[in-house]
Amino acid sequence: MVKKYVFGSPFETEAVTAGIEAAEYAGQEVCEDIPMNISLENGFCCSCHINDTDVIYGLGEANRGINKRGYKYVSNCTDDPNHTEQKVSLYGAHNFIIVSGTKHVGLFFDYPANICFDIGYTRQDLLTVSCERADLYLYVITGESAYDVTKQFRRIIGKSYIAPKYAFGYGQSRWGYKTADDIETVVSRYRDNQIPIDMVYLDIDYMQDYKDFTVNPERFPDFPQFVQKMKENRIHLIPIIDAGVKIEDGYDVYEEGVEKGYFCKREDGSNFVAAVWPGWTHFPDMLNPEVREWFGGKYEILTSAGIDGFWNDMNEPAIFYSEEGIDAVNQAIAEHAKELDRADSAIAVPWDVRSCIDQLQNSPEDYKRFYHNVDGKMVRHDLVHNLYGFNMTRAAGEALRKIAPDKKMLLFSRSSYIGMHRYGGIWTGDNQSWWSHILLNLKMMPSLNMCGFLYTGADLGGFGSDTTRDLVLRWLALGVFTPLMRNHTALGTREQECYQFEHIEDFRHVIGVRYRLIPYLYSEYLKAVEKDEMYFRPLGFDYPDDRRAVETEDQLMLGSEIMIAPVYTQNVSGRTVYLPEEMKFVKFMPDGSIYEEILRQGTHYVDVALNEVPLFIRKGKCIPVVDVAENVDAIDMETVRYLGYDGAEYELDA
Ligand code: GLC
């Protein structure tokens, strides 16, 4: 059952699509199953007691565990590439949680600004959700189980975006590919080494001076022809689009935006100026439908050149610094001129100056400096901050549906809010080449699925820092199962394309396994979209009465047939797995054979070499596997065979 309560005057985020009548909150009990204490005295604050064994699921793209207990999280879309344990905000804002114990209660706080989830942090037995203003919708969902509550939630937020089948292929990316030649080299090295691939990503250097919807003519002398040539080689080029529009006379997107008043404004009506990759930029007012239509329409510049997929970036929106921020630094420097003159070490730089510099990036003050035009009313950005990435991707999604109504396009975003799942997927942003980030990748997946984001994945191999061969292989073996399977890394880091390492055949094999599984994985993905289900689930969703399963956070259920348990530590020859029931342990071996062994319920140590891909088939189930193909189009369904338990059947959703 779903109940909707209204507090104050909420902003219409459009996260929820179902028409549900709202009850005005007037001090009543909002949930019979778990009593909530709501206070409106100082903003909004909702708290409830949590029992020792209650599990708190949710929060989508958030740090730490699948069970969110024992820490605090703040929904505040942030461009922060260092996802260390203490970080409370990442790129997305997904305010849905489930308190799951003897009762199962889902809570969705539809509120587009900062909101804090203290989940047993201040007091271990207390859940407190608070925000500055008591203007929000609260949805309270009760059900039989955590999964039942999730499905009810998914039904009210609308169907998830469907990615094209080619987007289940492998993609190679690197911030640093500059020219058509660079891209051709990547493609030919993959093809020459017979490593399957379907996509190469174009990071910011394909643009002319980082201007959205432009292509550098020296680096790509005939872009449409190049796109076509790649297509003939079964490669989709996926360009990046950034949120900020470069300020430059003669640049049409900038000039049109200024003329039509489409950029976010300061209080005095001038266009807000922020520095991002292109230097000084303006932010299109993505909350205004007219602006969305205009900005979305620009994607046609690239689709008409043959492009059929995009990644939207820097859309928290990220701000390196603002004019006001620089003014503050200059002022602090002027005030401390004498001391700075005498400073003979960085430590001696006056605190005021250093703190001004530290606060330049993504400053909360800057987010208070610009406004959106919502139905003729000026709304200060910080009050709707978490909706920016959602609406940028909505602009693109709506436009792409118009441009090619019968074609599925690939679209994913860095920043998001619930509701954006109807328009595109997400990737989990700038992770690091750390072993702990394989596990973080795994743990985020089911939480994201709960919030409707099914087409997701992380930068495989790690974005920041230098990677290692074994890290890439182990991470790819998880990536085999994530809808988005992309190897991406940052400028200046060690090259991590599969052909950069010794024994390329191991990479060929691991990625080949992905292609052998694509019919199954895409089918389970489509079923999850159609039925508002989860592609990835925590074990506790399938085995709620098995405490050991509920507490297992390094394995996931995938679709209705399998469980995955990737290796995420270095220098090991396998790992311990917990089987809540008998399963068939399957390993795709480097010689192309498949190892199968039935394992009984309980704990096992399984050997998994760097070049093997393990999975577990549930008792009585089977999955289709095909032969390896060089790309998604080349998958031959004639080669299908079924792997798993004798007598089991599988229905393919193609
Ligand atoms: C951001 C993105 C990253 C990209 C880089 C350059 O950091 O998250 O994926 O490579 O910008 O565009």
Boltz pocket constraint, residues with backbone or C-beta under 6 A from the ligand:
constraints:
  - pocket:
      binder: B
      contacts: [[A, 174], [A, 175], [A, 203], [A, 204], [A, 240], [A, 313], [A, 314], [A, 414], [A, 429], [A, 430], [A, 488], [A, 489], [A, 490]]
      max_distance: 6.0
